[in-house]
């Protein structure tokens, strides 16, 4: 997986200089890079399009922005760092005294060397972001403030990659593409989801996989408002965000709390890494909160490393490509493949010989030698046969039996190769009765 980490990190570095926002050419340029790796359909949704209680805003683009002093020196320069301009700043070309300029200057006094990330999407304004040290050395006097931006009718842009599977049931995977030069909180999710799409497109899958590269909040709301006919097919879902730093993985459960995606992550994550964390759902965070809104209540969780706003680099210029670790990208990618494999193998089965315990020996299923491994294999088959009633999934059986996932899944596959067990199609499966 090391090579994958290096390749994903290279994509992070390529995308880092691009100025992205919730709309505009930076999003389009980012999606062009992604489409060089996976087949991507790019959607343009016009300004003014309703998305439930929201409306697609005007499109924002920026060419340049500077603050220059009385001697013509560039004190703050957008070309030096895309964070220097507050996202969605309205155009301005004025001369003003420092006293008038100060309310439009944003810094991080507790992190004096870093530039903050600030936005003003839905309230027209303008502003610059700079380090506290830059601000501290500004002299009183006149400054020329110039932002060459446009706010005009256009569209919201998002990318979608659908990888058909044997079933119409879908696995939804999303990341946000609306931040400028922020490597972990933005680009790590884009890179991992792109490489995951490549891996899924190269194999045969049970589920249909839908990958969304969307602006935060307004992007997911727009997609949901345009795809309510698809929503009912979503069986599992994940939002990826901040998956490239050095911390252990963190998973935030869906609103349901006990969806298969929540339980599957629980089976894998804590056994894999004792420092990993699982958090309960809250209606604050990334786009999982839109997919988990009560009108949809989709089984969509969020996979992160350090959660948002819990590390000093978050939403600052310190979140640069050096903060993202190739090994962490590779580890996230490997975990996602393991999770997908688990959910692909999970399913409902029906015991075709349910009256009494069937004879395993005559079907070559009874172990010919003893020992702990043989006893575990036999016990796993007995558990599967006992609970394979068309209601219980393999995850149910693992949780009920306390046996390892691989032992139960392997037992089901061996039994299904005989006349004892039959897989139940997802469309016909019923959840287990409540106790």
Order of alpha helices (4+ residues) and beta strands (2+ residues): alpha-alpha-beta-beta-beta-beta-beta-beta-alpha-beta-beta-alpha-beta-beta-beta-alpha-beta-alpha-alpha-beta-beta-alpha-beta-alpha-beta-alpha-beta-alpha-beta-alpha-alpha-beta
